[in-house]
Amino acid sequence: MSQEINIFVSYCHTNDEDKKFLDDLLMFIKPAINNLSNANLWVDKNIKTGQDLRPTIEAALTEMNLMICMVSPEYLNSDYCINKELQDALEKRKIGTANIFPIILRKCPWKHTFFGKVLCQPKDGKPLKDWDDRDEVFSDITDELMDVIHLIRSNAMDEKKK
């Protein structure tokens, strides 16, 4: 049985352009993730009317082993995104139970944060907004995400063999 992958999408809700990037990303990655066994994609759009927000998000963060961070100026300035969601992911990353997959949406000072220490998407950290061919860049991001998922699963299998 393959390693379960629980993907948490972290983004800032205050910018309509960022929400559009989220919708575009989901359009590309959902079919690929749905084609995998034991893979779950969680985004706050999954919260149903009447559900308690904080416990629902907390549960998704607890189960998460891969966080997609959609980085923008608003994201970097969001206390909740940075000090709660990203910090949870960083703590899990430190002990080897989670991976972080940053996507740079728009120009911002991301190089002066944690994200400046890791490889970011799209290629070379060029912001999504600066790409002319959105289909190409979202396809490339999806391919890279699938590679990361396969690597996580491969590493989990190697650990089980030890």
JOPEBEL-V778498 format. One record per residue. RES is the residue in three letters. SS is DSSP state (@ for helix, = for strand, . for the rest). Layout:
RES SS
RES SS
This chain:
MET .
SER .
GLN .
GLU .
ILE =
ASN =
ILE =
PHE =
VAL =
SER =
TYR .
CYS .
HIS .
THR .
ASN .
ASP @
GLU @
ASP @
LYS @
LYS @
PHE @
LEU @
ASP @
ASP @
LEU @
LEU @
MET @
PHE @
ILE @
LYS @
PRO @
ALA @
ILE @
ASN @
ASN .
LEU .
SER .
ASN .
ALA =
ASN =
LEU =
TRP =
VAL .
ASP @
LYS @
ASN @
ILE .
LYS .
THR .
GLY .
GLN .
ASP .
LEU @
ARG @
PRO @
THR @
ILE @
GLU @
ALA @
ALA @
LEU @
THR @
GLU @
MET .
ASN .
LEU =
MET =
ILE =
CYS =
MET =
VAL =
SER .
PRO @
GLU @
TYR @
LEU @
ASN .
SER .
ASP @
TYR @
CYS @
ILE @
ASN @
LYS @
GLU @
LEU @
GLN @
ASP @
ALA @
LEU @
GLU @
LYS @
ARG @
LYS @
ILE .
GLY .
THR .
ALA .
ASN =
ILE =
PHE =
PRO =
ILE =
ILE =
LEU .
ARG .
LYS .
CYS .
PRO .
TRP @
LYS @
HIS @
THR .
PHE @
PHE @
GLY @
LYS @
VAL .
LEU .
CYS .
GLN =
PRO .
LYS @
ASP @
GLY @
LYS .
PRO .
LEU @
LYS @
ASP @
TRP .
ASP .
ASP .
ARG @
ASP @
GLU @
VAL @
PHE @
SER @
ASP @
ILE @
THR @
ASP @
GLU @
LEU @
MET @
ASP @
VAL @
ILE @
HIS @
LEU @
ILE @
ARG @
SER @
ASN @
ALA @
MET @
ASP @
GLU @
LYS @
LYS @
LYS .
